Amino acid sequence: MRRLHRPAHRVIRAGPIKARPGYALLAAGPAVALPSVDVFVEGHSLAALERPAAVVKGADDA
């Protein structure tokens, strides 16, 4: 992930279950990669994917 992050403008991760109450990132692989992720958004629906689309377009700095 560090190698991917260097040439990338931003690394965005969409988590399909991030919207669930009490969600915690417990899987080792994604948890280790998270420090290299600039934006971690919900990805459980088409509407939720509008957020990373806005980030990619540069409309959102979060």
N, C-alpha and C positions, 0 to 999 in steps of 0.2 A: 504494500500500500504506500509506503514512503516513496518508492520509485515511481509509482503511478501519480502520486500527488505532486511531485516536483514539476513535471512538464504540463500538468493539468491546470487550467485556470481555477477551477473549483471541483471538488469531489462531493457529490451528493448521493446520499443513501436514502432509499425509500423503504421503510419497514412496513410490510403488510399487516402486522399485528401491533404496531406501535400505538394505535388508537385505543386498544383495550385497556380498561381500568386495571391498574396494578401491574402494567407491563414493565418488565425489567429485562434488559439485554443480558442473558445468562450464557449463551453459547460462546465458547472461547474464541473462535475465529472472528466473528463480527465484533466482539468486545475488544480484541486486540487491534482491529483495524480502525475502530472508532476515533482514536486520536488523529488519524489522517483524514477524517471526514470533516468537511467544512460545514455541511448542512445535513442534518438527519431529520427527515420528515416522515409523516404518515403516508402510507401507500396502499391503503385498504379500499380505496374507491377511485373512480375516475375524477371525482371532484377534488379528492385529496391530492391527486397528482398535478393539479393546477399550481400548487405551491412550488414544486421543483421546476416546473415549466417556467414560472415567473423568475426563479433564481437563475436559470439558464439564460433567459432573455435579458437579465440584468435589471429587472424591475424591482428586485427585492434584495437587500443586502444581508438579510438574516441567514 
